[in-house]
Amino acid sequence: MPRFLVPTVCLSVALLWAGSADAEQVDVPPHRVEFSASPGLPKCNEYDAFYGIITNWITIPSLNPTAERKLVVTIKRLADGGKLVEVSVLDPDGVKVGGESQTYSPIEECFKILYWAAFDSANLLRTTIPPETEYEPEKLTPQPNDAPEKTLPSIEDAPEKPAAAASSNVASSEPVTPAPASTGGAEHSSSLTIGPMMMIGASESPAFGVSLVGMYRFGTLSLMGGARAAYAYRPLEGREIDAFAFSGIAGPCAHARWFSTCAILGLNVIDPIFAGNQDIESVAQVVPGFGFGMNALYDFNRSLGLRASADVMVLSSDVVYLARQSRQTVPIWTGHQFLMSFSVGLEIKP
């Protein structure tokens, strides 16, 4: 399912199910929502969809980004490919006052997981309302004595929910330390991308080759390192000269959903090859550079993805083809002071 359809499907299903059961919104004390998902579950990392679903049962003022009480929702990928959803409510002192966990099979769709995560969160918020002495709504609507007690709607049309894992709704005095905001509570992961690439700037015409990039990710940040090699056949018109270019690159990256940007440090080796004259010796040029790159990722599943990358690197000097003949070194061609690279590769995630 395309990623942009996930929020739409989640909201549509939530409205249909909740509407068919005459869903009733409940006012609870304001809570700040901390929502996170593992990097390997991009389709489950849809806070907007979660928010749209939970507000079928919880009033919008009850979800306040500046509130002291917190609702923590974490979706993790298990080793067997399944999903683990953990929901906790913390009081203003950071003490856990209620929690639930639920496991799902590897084939369970993310829109169902988001729906049940929102449902369990709404139920947990209701069951952990502090005593009236601690919380009193701004406006109370009197109800007759025989009015039915407010309860979350039963969802008859929804698919059967899997048996819950070990859970606890009993108040606990054990403090919970939330994950740092910079990592989003996500787990560490690694990946390797290999594929064809094109380099511009190493010669008058584009050079084509292969790119290999490894990445170690921790939350929304990662460290990247890689190598790429490209060859240009007869790049100079009218001359029997080929060109070989090699680059080693490394740098930090920042991620946002399917998009990432990287700062790049590189060491480049550019070597002309004089195919038509064996008496001329080429002189390889070693030139460092720095720049930035952009990446876009599309996940096929939790183990494979397609990555498209583009970057530009400013070099410390111009690209120059040097030749040595009779102990004299002379420039044959002078290019520009930059390299541009474009690549598409298959990303493998162990």
N, C-alpha and C positions, 0 to 999 in steps of 0.2 A: 504494500500500500504506500503510495507517495507520501512523504513526510507532511506536506502541507495539508493533506486530507485528514490527518489524525485528529486535530482539534475539532474540525467540523463533524466528523463521525461521532466523537465522544459527546459533544454537546447535543447532537441530534438524538442519539440513543438515550442520553440522560433525560432529555425533555420528554421523550415518549414514555419511558418507563416511569419516571416520577409523575408525569401528568396522568398516566393511566391509574396510578395508585392514589390520586388526590394528595399529592405531596403538600406538606404544610411547613412553612419556614418557622424556625424557632430562634428566639433571641437569646444568646449566651454572652458571657463576659467577653470583651475584646481579646483576640488572640493574634499574635504575629505568626505567619506561616513561613516555615523554613522547609522548602521542597527541594529534593535532589534525587538524581538517578545516576547509576553507573555509566561510564562513557560508552560501554558496549550496548546500551539500551537507549539509543537516541530517540526512538519513537515513543518511549515511555516518559521521556524528559519533556513533558508538555504541561507546564504550570498553568497556562491559560485555560487549557481544557479541564484540568483538575479544579481550578477556581470556578469555572462555569458550571461544573457539575455539583460541587458542594453547596453552592448558593441556591440550589433547589430546596435544601433543608435548613440551611443556616443563613440568617440575615446578613446582608452585606456589611453593615456597621460592626458585626461581630468579628470581621476579619480586618484588622487594623495593623498596618506595617510598623506603627510606633508603639504597639501594645507591649506590656511587660510580660504577660503570659504568652506561652509559645505552643504552637502545634507543629511538631516535627514529623515530616513524612519522608521516608527514605525508601527508594526502590533499588535493590541490588541484584546483580546477576550472579547466580550460583554456578558452581563448577560444572554441573551437569547441563547447564543451559537454562535452568528454571529461573524463576524470579522470586525474590523475597521482599515483601512489603512490611515495613515497620512503622508504626504510628505511635507517637508519644505526646503527652501533654505535660508541660512544665509550668510550675507556678513562678511568680516573679523572682523567687530566690534561686531558680534553677533546679528545684527539686521535682522529680518525676512523680506526678499524681495519678497517672494512668497510662496504660500502654496496651498495644495489640500487635501481633505479627501474623502474617499469612503467607504461605508458600503457594506458588502456581507452577504448573508444568511448563516445559520449554515451548510447547505449541500454543500456549494461551496468548491471545491477541492483547496488545497494549491498551486498546480502548476499553476492554473489559477490566483490565487491571486498574486503570485509572478510575473507572466507575466505582469499583469496589473499594479502592483506597479512599475515595471521597465519601462513600457511604459509611465506611468504618470510622473515618475521621469525624463525621457529623455525629455519629452515635457516641463516640468517645467524648466529644465536647459536651454533649448533653449529660452524660453520666458523671462528669467531673466538675459540674457547676459547683462553686464554693457555697457555703452557707449564706443565707440571706443577709447576715450581718456583714459579710465581706463584699457582697455584690447586690446592688439593687438597680434594676433597669430604670432609665429615665422616665419612661411612660409605661404604666401598668394598666392593662385593660381588664376591668372586673369581668368575671365570668360567673354564670349561675352555678349553684352547688352541684347540680346534676350534670354539668357539662363534662363531656368525656375528657380524660386526661390526654395531654398531647403526647403522641408517640410517633416515632419515625414510621413512615409508611412501609407496609409489607409489599415486596415486589414479586408479584405472582408471575409476571411475564418475563422476568429476567432469567437467564440461564442459571442452572444450579451452581452455587458457589462451592469450590473445593473445600474439603475439610481443613479447618484452621490448624496451623502449627501451634506449639505451646504459646499461650498468651496469658496476660495478666491484666485484669481491670481493677485490681486491688491497689489502693493507695500505697505508695512506696516512699520511704524517706531517703532512698539512695540517690544522691545527686547525679545528674547526667551532664556530661561535658559535651556540648555541641561541637560538630566538626568545624574547623576554621572556615571562614567565609571565602577565603581565596581559593580553596579547593572544591567548594561546593559539596563536601562530604563524599566525594567520589573516590573510587579505588584507583590504584596505580595500574597502568597497562602499557604494553609495548606493541610496536607494529613494524613491519618491513614492507617497503614499497619498491617495486621494480617495474620498469617499462621503458618505452622509447622516448627520446627527447630530441629537441632541435635547439641549436645554439647559434646566436647571431652576434657578430662582433669579432669572432676569431679569424675571419677571413672576409673577402668581398661577398661571398655567397654563403648561405647557411650551411652549417655543419650538422650532421645527423649521427646519433649514437644511442647509448643506453644510460639510464640513470638508476642508481640504487640508493635508497634513503631509509635510514632507521630512525625511529622516534620512541622516546620513553616519556609517557604522559602521566602527570599527577594532577588530577582535577582539570582546571581550565588552563594549566600551563604545561609545557613540555620542553624537552631538550631534543634537538635534531642533529643528526650527523649523516653525511653521505658522500658519495663519489659519483662522478659522471665522466664519460669519455665520448668524444665525437670526432668524426672524420669528414673533411671536405675534399672532394675530388675535383682537381683542376679549378680551384677557386679564383685564380687570376687569369683573366682572358688572354689567350695567346701565349701562355707560359706553361711548361710542363712541371707544375709545382702543386703538390698536394699539401694538406695541412692536418695536423693532429692536435687536438686540445683535450686536456685532462684537468678536472677541477675537484678539489676536496673542500667540502663545505661543512659548517657547523654553526649552531646558534640556538637561542631560545625562541619559543613560539607561544602565542596566546590563542585560545580556542573559544569559539562561540557557536554552539550547535554544530552545523556542518561546515563552518568556515573558520579559517585560521590565518594568522599573519606571523611572519618570522623575521627576526633580524639575522643577517647572514655575514659570517666572516669566511673568506675563501682564499685558497692558494691555487693558482692556475699555472699550468705548464702548456706553452704553445710552441709546437715544433713544426717548421716547414720541412717538406720532403721534396728534394729536387730529383724527380723521377727521370728526367731526360739527360742528366749530366752527372756522371759518377765522380767527376773531379771536384765538384763543389760539395763542401761539407756544411750541413745545416747546423745552426746554433739555436738550441732550445731557449726560450725565454721563460723565466719564472717570475711571475708578478702576483703579488697579493691584492686583495680587494675586499670591499665591504658593501652591503646593500640590504635590500629587504625583499621578501617574497610573500605570495598569497597562495592559499590552497583551498580547494573545495572537495568535499568528500561525500560520496553516496554509498551507503551501506547496503550490500546485498543480504547479508545476515550478520551474525555476531562474529564470524571469523573472516569474512571477505568483504572488501569494499573497493570502490573505484576512486582514485585520487587524481585530480587535475591540478597542476602547479605552474606558476609563472614567477620569475624573479629577475631582478636587474642588479648588477654589481658594478660599482665604480672601481676602476683599477688605479693602482699607484702610478702607472705610466701608460703611454700608448702601446697598443699591440704593434710589434715590429717583427718582420721576418728578416733574420740575419743569416748571411752566408759567409763561409770562410774559404778562401782560395788563395794559394800561394802565401799563406801566413797573414793574409789581410782579411779583416772582417768588415763587410759592407752591408748596409740595409738594402733589402730588395723591395719591401713594401711596408708602408706605415698605415695603420688603421686608426681606430678611435680608442678612447679611454674607458670603455665599458663593455660588458658582456650581458646579453639577455638570453634566458633559457626558458623553454616551454616543454612540459612533459605530461604524459598521461600514464598512470601505472596501476597495477593491481596491488592493493594493500592487503597484506596478510597479518591477521591478529591472532597470536597463539592463544 
